Amino acid sequence: MSKYWTDIVQQLNPYVPGEQPQDQQYIKLNTNENPYPPSPAVTKAINGYAVENLRRYPDPESRQLRQALAAYTGLECEQIFVGNGSDEVLAHSFKTFFQGRDDILFPDIGYSFYPVYCSLYRVNYRAIALDSNFAIDVSDYRQANGGIIIANPNAPTGITLTLAAIRELLEYTDSVVVIDEAYVDFGAESCQALVNEYPNLLVVQTFSKSRSLAGLRLGYALGHVELIEGLNRVKNSFNSYPVDRLGSAAAIASLGDDDYFQQCKDKIIESRNWLTEALTDLGFEVLPSKSNFIFTRHSSYPASQLYAELKKAGILVRHFETSRIENFIRISIGTDDECSALIEALKGLH
């Protein structure tokens, strides 16, 4: 602790990202990165970019990127907000819609950045317990609230909500409901089609996962124009230029190559299904995932042991020392060779 920190900073428990070790080369199955490179169209866009333009600030409104997203989603530009990764978009959402309101609601097992934002922005919250199958029961959210935020598919479980369940949630409350769809492209159903129906719905997505652009930090939100206007007010009070020129060019190129996008996500789904079956054959319980990772445990091996043994074997997975899930490991879907190497390492424990 430092005497120079404010009281808020003193009390923070910051988000801890997945390991990015530098000591050796690992098979990285711990941070839900895409195992495949970005679209060749992205490479072409970056290599062909006029570097001399980098002396200029980017467009603070990100018009071209928003226009590309509008064409892709069927929404209007005024219904789209872009930011420096979906984490920044989420942070602005907490500031815009939740600060100073009644308790917000989110799952007790979910994206661990949510309680961090609450601490940072002094937002009160109630964590709603997942059911015995680690699924979200939307009826538990039928209570007074200052807002709701849910990742769909949920992280780290990978379990998804149906569109009907999200509609049920929206029918109950007039508070802002944020649906964090970072992993939606891997088998879940996006609720962006509900944006024009429910003015309190904000859908947050990212280019990091299914589009292999985690290194460029690009996220966006879809919602009613009043929600987007609020986000812009906060953004322009924080950083007017969150999306850089190269990032915007890469994102636009990615949106234009839908064939490659479909091929990559289909391959990841295929690998996820294979890995789920292989782990089940080894005696693992695997939660039903619609994401680019799986959440699994073994009755005979503590998750801490699995994590440590795999790291010794040069394979990184994620272990959360959190109540109810301390015996699970989260495994990002890698290439077929990486998934096979994981299974062979686990066989060595038997």
Helices and strands as residue ranges (DSSP letters): H 7-11, E 27-28, H 40-47, G 51-55, H 63-73, G 77-79, E 80-83, H 86-93, I 94-98, E 104-107, H 113-121, E 125-128, G 138-141, E 148-151, H 163-172, E 177-180, G 184-186, G 192-194, E 201-206, G 214-216, E 219-223, H 225-235, H 245-255, H 258-281, E 284-286, E 293-298, H 303-312, E 315-316, E 318-319, E 329-332, H 336-347
